[in-house]
Amino acid sequence: MNTQIIIANQTDTQRAIELVTDSLTSEHSKRAYRRALNDFYTWLKKNGNPPIIKATVQRYKQTLTGSPATINLKMSAIRKLAAEAADNGYLDEAIANGVKRISGVSSHGVRSGNWLTKQQAQEIISAPNVEALKGLRDRAILAVMIGGGLRRSEVAKLAFEHIQQRDSRWVIVDMIGKGNHVRSIPIPSWVKLAIDEWTINANIHSDLIFRAIHKGGYIKHESITPQGIRDIVKHYGEMIGMAELAAHDLRRSFAKLAHKGGSGLDQIQLSLGHMSIKTTEKYLGVSQSLTDAPCDHLGLILE
């Protein structure tokens, strides 16, 4: 690959993208960065394949539209590309450093996202037709996402071995999530019941819990994909009048409903697998209160 341009033909383009995706562990991140870099290379081609230098990337940044999160993801992918290309001798270190210094865009305030109310959560869990195998499966998927706060990629790889009894309750044990972080997630009995009704009727007793279902109604051996789970959430979101509902909104709803029910931020953080409490606060749309702080509720005095 050219050490200045990192693009000469389609083969070099794909090799450059693979430099980035091979350095990532999360399948979700791999897909997102691959899309972002394909968009970047498409733009480069339309503009005469200019060299990948700071000025070129800044010009590309000015063309980007969408939410700050979307733009920042695309910029992160390009900065990652520059770093990996420099580490592998395909881009001059000084040029790579220039690209890496390009910042993202500011996001003012806290993104509200979509949170289900308790009533809406009940409606979407009750929406699938449980007279059919697909409905039983879909209800169990929605239950796991709302009742456990799992990501769609985690739901897709959920296996029987994950679900165990600990301290007289059901727990999803040793789930490997984003960034290869391992956590255990307590689930309510109604989630376990939804899983049992699906697996018993589907005659599934080992390996992956959630499987793809053919249009003819029979169960395939392979796991349902994260994209398939996204489509399920969107479908039932439309049924309850929330056409813009995304799979990640169910994870936010788990956090919001748990917090409203009295669960502490630290316990919600552990269930979600967040490394920072600030991330959990963003999910909840809350921030630290200085007028009604936890220390005001200790009930202690200095004698």
N, C-alpha and C positions, 0 to 999 in steps of 0.2 A: 504494500500500500504506500502511496505517496506520503512522505512525512509532513507535507504541508496541507494537503487537501483531504486525506483519508477517504477519497472516493475517486475511483477511476472507471469502475464498471459495477454491474449488479453484484458480482461475486465479492468485490472489496467492500461494498456497502453492507452486505450480510455478515461478512467477517467482522466489520467494525461493530455492528450491533451485537454480535455474539460475544465480543470482548466484554460488553457491559452485562448482558444477561447471564453469562457464565459466572460472573462475580457475585450474583445475587442468589439468595437462598429461597425467598418467597416466590411461589409460582404466580401469585397475584402481581407482585412487583415486576417479575419478568415480563408478563403480558403488558402491563401498563407502560414500562420503559420501551418495550419493543414497538408498541403503537406510537409512542411519542417520537422515537428516533426515525421510524418510517415516515412520519409526517415531516420531520425536519429534513430528511434526505429528499423527499418529494419536492419540498420548497427549494432546496439547493438546486435540484435539476431544472426546475422551472426558471430559475434565475441565473442560469449559465454556469452552475457548479463553482461558485466562488470559494476561495480557500476558507477553511474553518478557523477563523481568527476572531478576536474579540469584537471587531467592528461588524463582521458578518453575523455573529450570534446576536448582537445588540439590534441589528436591523431586523432579524427574524423575530426577536422578542416584541418589537413594535407592531408586528402583524398579528400577534396572537390575541384572540378574543375568548371570552368565557369567564368562569369564576376564577378568583385568585388561586384557589386550590388546583384547578386544572392547568393554569399557566405555570404555576410553581412546579408542578410535577414535570411538565415538559422541560423546564429549565434545569431541573435536577438531573433529568436524563442526559441532557447535553453536557452538563458539568461532569457527570460520571463518565461520559464518552471521552471527554478531553483527558480526564485523569487516567483512565485505563489505556488510552492510546499513547500517552506519554510514558507510562510505566512499561509498555511493551515496545517502545522505540519507534512508534509510528507518528509521533507528533513531538515537535520541539517543546522542551519543558517550559520555556518562557512563554510560548504561545498558549500552552495548556493552562498555565497559571493565570494568564489574562482572561481566558474563557471562564475559569473557575471563580474569578472575582466578580462576575456578573451576578447581580442579586436578582431575587424574584420580585414579586409585587406584594405590596402591603395588603393585609386583610384587616379592615377596621371593624371592631366589634366582634361578637361571637356569633358564628353561624348557627342559625336556629335549627335547620334541618327539619325533618318530619318526625314528630313524636306521636305515638298513638296514645289516646286516652285509655283508661281502663276499659271503658265501654267499647271503644274501637278495637282494642286488643282482643276482647272477648268475641266481637263480631267476626274478626278475621280468622280466629281459631275455629269458629263454628261454621265458617263459610263452605269448606269442602264437603262434597257429597260422600259421606262415609259408608254408603251402600256399595261403593265401588272401591277396588283396591287402590286406584290412583288417589281417590279422596282420602283414604286412610293414610297413605304415604304422605300426601301433602299436608294433612293436619298434623302429623307427627313432626314434619320438617318445620312448620310454623311454630309448633309448640316448643321445639328445641331452641329455636332462634329467639323467641320471646321469653321463654322460661329459663334459658341458660345464657343468653347473650352471645351465642356463638357466631362467628363469621361464616359466610357461606362456604368458604374453602374448608373450614373446619367441619361443617355439617357434611360435606361431600366425603370426607375421609373418616367420619365417625364409625367406629367398629364396636362389635359386641364386647370385646375385651376392655374397652374404655369404661363401660358402665358397671360399676361395682358398688357394693354396700360398704359404707364407712360410718362408724358412729351411729348406726341404726338409721341411716338415710342413704338415698341414692346419690351417687357422685360420678361425674365424668372424670376419670382419673388419667393423669399424664397426657393431657391433650397438648400436642405440639402445635403452637400457633405462630403468629407473625414473628419473624426474627429468630425462629427456632426456640422461642421461650416455652417452657413446659409449665402447665398449671393444672390444677384440679378444680372442677366446677360443680358445686352442689346444684341439684335440680329438684324441683318439687315433684310430689308423687303423681300429679296429673300429667306431667311430661313423660314420666316412665310409663304410665298407663297408655298414653297415645302411642309410644314406641312399641309397647307390647301388642296392642291391637293391630298395628300394621304388620309387625314381624310374624305374629302367629297366623294371621290370615294369609300372608304372603308365603308362609312356610319357609322363612329364612331364619337360620339359627346360628350362623357363624359368619366371620369375616365382616364385610361392610354392611351397615344397616340399611342405608338408603340406596336403592338401585333404580336404574332407568326402566321405564315401562314403555313397551312398544305400543303404537297406536291401536294395535289389535287387542291390547289388554294384557298380554303376557309380559312377565318380568324378564328383563335382560340380566346378564351376569355382571356387567360392568356397573361401576358406581355412577350415580347421577353427577353431572358436572356442576361446577359453581355457576356457569351460565344458565344451566337448567334451573337451578335454585333461584337465580335472579328472576327468571321468567315466571316461576311459580308465585313469588312474592308480588310481582307486578300484576299478574292475573287476578289474584284475590284482593289486591289493593283496589283494582278497578271495580271489583264486585261490591266493595263497601264504600265506594265513592271517593277513593284516594288514588287517582290515576298516576300520580307522581311518586307513589311510595316505592322506595328502594330497599334492597335487602339489608343494607347497613342501618336503615331507619328502625328495623326491628331490634337491632343491637342497642341503639340509642333508647328505644322504648323500654327495653329491659332495665337499663340504668335509671331512667326517669321514674318508672313505676316502683322500682325497688327503693329509690331514694324517698319518694313520696310515702311509701309504706313504712319508713323509719329505718331503713338499712343505712349503716355508716358508709361514708365515702371510701374508707380504707377497704371495707369488705367488697364493695362494688368494684373497686380498682382491682382487687385480687381475682374476682370472677371474670372480669373482662381481660385481664392479662396486660393492663397498661403499666408501663415502666414508670410513668410520671402521674402524680395525682392531678396535675394541670390538664392532662388529656381527659381524665375522667370528668373534671369540672366542665370542660368544653362540651362533653356529651350531654351533661345535665343542664347546660345553660346557666350555671351558677358561678359565682365568684366569691372570694373570701369576704365575709362581712366583718367590718370593724366596729359596727354599732351593736351587733348581737353575736358576739364571738363565743366560741366554745368555752373560753376561760371564764365567761360571765355566769356559767351554769355550774361551777364547781361547788359552790356553797361553803367556801372556806373564808375565814377571817384571820387577821393578825391580832393576837391577844397581847 
